[in-house]
């Protein structure tokens, strides 16, 4: 059962704990991960009674800081160990085996309700304390509640089940699923910060679209995103072959896949931390899911055509309300709002009868300077998700996107070079009598409008590159 690839740092740490005089157990999700052969990022330690003394012993031994906080009403000590890059949470139990069993009975799911003894100078990964048959569910790829009361003790577990299902590719056991469906509204008593963190974790993993469909099935999606729920059944007509809701899920599906398949190799979205210790990936995926959220409130019918005039601007404002409610950072709030507000602009330029003018390209570059790479991905995913016809005839749109991208990059390169050769900010200040500030940049941009001619770089895409991700979107829905 035990996979011996667990890191030496963790083995050494567990040896240290097991050699101490304290009665301790390794418990929770870290036991599950070890059984599955993963090195856990966090450890949960249960200590009998002497929590203060044990916390001092362990923090001193690791030369690490310790903080004290309340976790679900229980006093918890957290040791932040920079050497092992682990967070170690320590909680207390009393009354020997009865106390251990009581602790495990209050945990969320059977696969998280197992323990490994760290007593008597040794530990054995194959000797599992498993009173609720977590090993059986682990072998059957099932997520099952320990008890109904344990779920209601912390309703975030309704959402955590979805995240675990996504992370482990497990199914939620049928009785557990039915109970979640009838109690989904209880998620609303959980703090928005904790809901936000679970949502980020879901969007950070692959197949987010599949697990949002699972959230819908459990009646959780409409609790977390009531604004997206009203897009269900909003028919679009025209080029679209899906309603707004299914189009939003399809856009999320395609943006996940084109990022994974690296269809724009010159655009790197994984090169730095963006927010909440994540790259930009979960946030561009969230923007893709919400990009048409303004359509229900802007729907109109003009000459027998369905129109959604200004849904981009309206949707950006709705997204700000959502991200504010869920306590996202101001940086994330502005980023998602900006993508939604500008998600039509590339498609509009491509739809023009002639190639976009240099002026139009420069304006797009200035207005969307920091998000142009992300808009390329969002536009292509939006295009593929619009209809089967678009998917079957994507190559021209893809090449047009690349042409615009390379024109923008050439413009920016020329801009830097010609600034150096022609004029700089100090000279602008002297000529126009200006002080330092944003006005200098606006003057420089105006000058560039007259002096820069953009290049046009072309690069072909092989047809089978996109067909790699040609899994029928409806198939995802049917399998959940």
N, C-alpha and C positions, 0 to 999 in steps of 0.2 A: 504493500500500500504506500509506504513512505517513499517519496522521491528524494534522493540524497543530494539534490542540487541546491538545497537551502544554503544561503550564504554563511561563510565561516563566522562573520560578525554576530549573527543571530545565534549560532551554535555556542559560541563563546559566552554570549550574554546569558543564555539559558543554563549553561554550566555554572556560571557565577551564581545565579539565583538558586539553583537546585542544591548548591553546596552550602547555602546559608542555613541558619537555624529556623527560618520562618516557614510556615505551612503555606505553600503557594500553588496556584494552578494557572496554566495558560488557558484562556477561554475565548469564545467568540469567533469572529470572522477570521482571525489569524490562524486558528486551528483548522478551519475549513481550507484556507489557502495553502497551508503546509501539506494537508492531505492531498490536495490537488497538484502539489508540486510547485506552487508559486512561492516566491520569497515575499512575505508580507511587508507592507510599508508601515504598519502600526502593530503594536502588541498590546493585548489586554491581559493584565495580571490580576488575579484574585488572591488576596492575602487574608488569612484568618486573624481577625481582631487587631493585630499590631500594625495598622496601616501607617501611622506616623513614623514608627521606628523603622519599618521596612522602606518607606520612601526616602528617609534620611540615609539609610544604608546604601540603597541602590544609586541615588543621585550622587552621593559621595564617591562610591566606587567608580562611577562613570564620569566623574568630574563634570556633572551636568546640572542645569537649572531645574527646579521643580516648581510648579504652580498648582494651586488648589482651586477647585471650582465645583459647582453642583452639576451633575449629569443625570437627568431624569429623576431628580430628587435625591440622588445618592452622592455622598461626598467622594470626590475623585481627585487623585493627585496625578498630574501629568509631568513626566520627565521628557525633556526635549534633548535628545542626544545627537550632537552634531557628528560624532565619529561614525556611528552606525546609521545616521540619517533616519532615525526612527523616532516616532512619538510613542511613549510607553504610558498607558493609562492604568492606574492602580485603584482598585476598589476593594471594599472590605466585605467579608462574610463572617458569620459566627455559627457556632453549634455544629462544627465538624461536617460530616457527610450530609446531614439534613440541611445545613446552611448552604452547602455547595449545590445540592439539588434544588433548593428554593431559588437560588440565583439563576441557575440554568432555566428554570421553569418560567422566569420573567423575561427571557430573551425573545427576539422576534420570530425567527424561523428555525426549524429543526437543524438545518445545516450550520446554523450559527450557535447552537446550544450544546456544543461538545466541549470537553476539557481534557487537558493533559497534565498529569501530576508533575510538579517540579520539586518533589520532596525526596528526602533520604539520599541526597547526593547524586541522583541520576534522574534521567527522564527517558521515556520511550515513546517515540512518535506513533508506534503501532499499538500502544496501550491507551485506548481512547475511552474516556468516561462519556457514555452516550445514552442517557436515559430516555430520549425522545426519538430514537431511531434516525438520527441525522445521517449516519453513514449509508443507510438504505436509500434515503432520499437523494443523497449525494451521488450514489451509484446509478440512480434512476433519473438524474438530471431534473429533480423536482424541487420547487420552493413551496413549503407548507408551513402554515403558522404553527407555533407551539401550542397556543390556545387562543380562543377568541378574546379573552381578557387581555392577553399580552399585546395583541394588535391595538386594542383601544387604549392601552396604557400610553402609547405614543403613536398617534395616527399618521405620523410621517412614514411609518412602516408601510402604509398603503402605497406610497410613492417609491419607497426603497425597494419594494418587491419588484417593481418594474425595472429599476436600475440594476438590481442583481440579476434579473432575467436577461437583461441586455449584456451585462458584463460576462456572465457565465454561459450564456446561450442555453438557459434552463427554461422549463415550462413552469407556470404557476399551477399548483394542484387544484383540481376543479372545485372542491368545497371551499378552499381558501379564496379562489377567484370569485365565487358566488357571494361569499361573505363580504369581500371587498366592495363588490358592486352595490350591495345594499347599504353600505356604510361609507360610501365615498365622500359624502358631504362633511364628514368629520375631519378631512384634511384641512378644512378652513379654520380650524382652531390652532393649527400649527403656525409658528412665526414665519413671515414671508422670507426672512433670511435663510432659514433652514430649507424651505421649499426651493428657493433660488439655487442653493448649493446642489440639491438633488437634480434639478433641471439641468444645470451646467454639466453634471456628471453624465447624464443621459445623452446630451448633445455632443459630449466629447467622445463618445464611443461610436463605433460603426453601427450601421443599420438603425439610426435614430428614427427614421420614418416607420419602421416596423414596430418599434416600441411606443411610438406615439399612437399608433393604431391600437396597441394593447391598452394604453391609457384611456383611449376612447371607449374600448370595450368594457373597462372597469369603471366607467363613469367618472374617471378622475380628470380627464382632459378638460371637460367643460367646467370643472371646479377651478383648475389652475389657469386656464385660458378661456374664460367665457366669451371673449371677443372673437376667437377663432371658431368657436362652435357655431355662431350664427352664419358663417360662410357656407355651412353645409346646405346643399340644395339650391344655392344661388347659381343658376345657369348663366353661361356667358355668351353663347352663340358665336357667330363669326368663325374665326380660326380655331376656337377652343372646342375640344371634345370632352372636357370634364367640367364639373362644377368648380366653384372657387376653392372649396375645401380640398377636393381630391387633387386639384391642380397645385395647391400649396404643398400637400404631402409629396406629390410627384417632383416638385421643384427641389424639395429637401432631399429626396432620394437621388436625384441626378447630381446635385451639387456634391453630395458625399462621394459619389462614384467618379465624377470627373476629377475631384481632388485626389482620390486614391489612385486613379489611373494616370495621374500626372499629364493630363491632356494639354496643359499649358506649361511645358517644362521650364520656360523662362521666368515663370511667376512662382515664387516660393512663399507659401503661406505658413510655413512651419519653422521659421528661422528665429523666433524670439518669443518670450512670454508677453502676452497681451494684457491679461487680467486674471485675477483669482488663480494664479499659478498655472494658467493654461495658455496655449497658443491661441491664435485668432480663430481657429477652426470651429469650436462650438458656437462662437458668436456669429460668424458668417452663416452657419447652418440655421441658427435661430432667426436671423434676418430673412433667410430664404423661406422659412416656414411662415413668417409673418408678412412677406412682401406685398401681398394683395389684401391685407386685412381691412383696407379702406373701401373695398368694393361694395359690401352690403349697404353702406350708408350713402354711396354715390351712384347707385344704380338708377338709370333712367332709360326710357324707351323713346327713340327718335326715329321716325319713319321706319317703324317695324324693326329697328336695330337696337340691341341692348348696348348701352354705353355706361362707362364708369369714369366720367370726367373728373379729373383732379384726384383720383383715388390714390395716387402716389403721395401727394402732399397730405391728404387726409389720413392716409395710413401711417405716415411718419409720426403724426401727432398721437394717433392711437398707440403706436409702439412706445412712445415716450411715457404714456400713462401706464402701460404694462410694465416696462422696465423700472419705472419709479415705484410702482406698487410692490414689485418683487425685490426691491432694494438693490438693484444693480448699481454699479459705480457710474458716475457721471460720464466717464470715458466710454463705457459700454453703451450707455443710453444714447450718447451723441453718435456713436459709430453705427448702431442699428438704425437709428432714425435717418442718418445720412444715406445709407444704402437704400432704404425703402423710398426715400424722397427722390432719389436719382436713378431708380432701377429701370426706368423707361428710356433713358437718354441714349444709350448705345443702340438700342433697337430702332429708335427714331432716326438716328444718323444713317444706319444701314438701310433703312427703308426709303431713303431719298433716291430720286431717279438718277442723280449723279453722285459721284464721290463727294464726301463732305469737304467743305472748304477748309483752308488752313485756319481761318478765323474760328470756325466751329470747333475744330480740333483743339485749338489753343484755349478756347473758352471752357470746353469740357475738362481739359487738363488742369486749368486753374480752379474751377469750381469743385472738382473731385480729386484734388491733388493726392491726398493721403489714401484714398480708397479706390483708385482706378483699377488696381490689380483685382481687388475683390469684386468690383462691378463686372469685370470680364467674366469671372466665374458665375456670378449671379445671373447675368444676362444669358449666358449659354445654357445654364440649367433651366431657366425660365422658358427659353425657346424650346428646348427638348421636351419639356413637360406640357407644352401647349397642346400638341396633337400628335397623333401617329404620323401624319403627313410631314410635320416638321422634323420628327425624328428620322424619317426615311430620307429626308432631303436636307440634312444638316450641314453638308460640307461647305456650301457657299457661305452660309452664315458664320461658320467657324473661321473660314479664311478672311471674311470681312472683319471679324473681331480682331484677328491677328494683325491685319493691315492697320486698323485704327490704333492698336496697342503700339506697334512699332513706329507709327507716325508720332505718337505722343512721346515715346522714348527718344526718338530722334530730335523732336522739338526741344525736349528738356536738355539733351546733350548739347545741341546747338546754342541753346539759351545760355548755358554755363560758359561755353567757349566764347561766344560773342560778347557776353558781358565783360569777360577778361580783356578782349581785344578792342572793344568800342568805348565802353563807359562803365564806371562803377558808382556805388552809392554816394561816395564822398563828392564826386563831381556833380552828381544830381543835386545834392544839398547846396553846393556852391552856385550852380546855374539857376536853380529855382528858388533859392533862399529858404530852403526847408530845414527843419530840425529832424533829428532821428525819429523814426516811427514808421508805421505801416504805409504811410503815404509814399515813402521812397520806393517800396516794392511795387505799388500801383503805377508809379511813373515808369519804372523799369519795364513792367509788363506792357505798358502802352507803347514804349519804344520798340519792344520786341515784335509787336504786332506788325510793324512796318519793315523789319529787317530780317526776319527769319523765314526761310522757305523750308518746309518739312520734306524729309525723305519718305520713301514708300518701300518697305521691305516685305517681301513675300516669302511665305514658307508653306509648303503643302502638308496636309494631314492625310495619312493613309486611311482609307475608309474603314478598315477593320479595327482601328484604334477606338472608335466610339462604339462599334458593334460588340466590343468586349463587354460593355455594360448594358447590353440590349435585353436584359431580363425583363419580361413583361411585368409592368408595375402592378397590374391587377393581381398577379400571382402572389405578391407579398401579402396583400390584404386577405387573400383566401387562405393563407397558411397560418394566420394568427389565431 
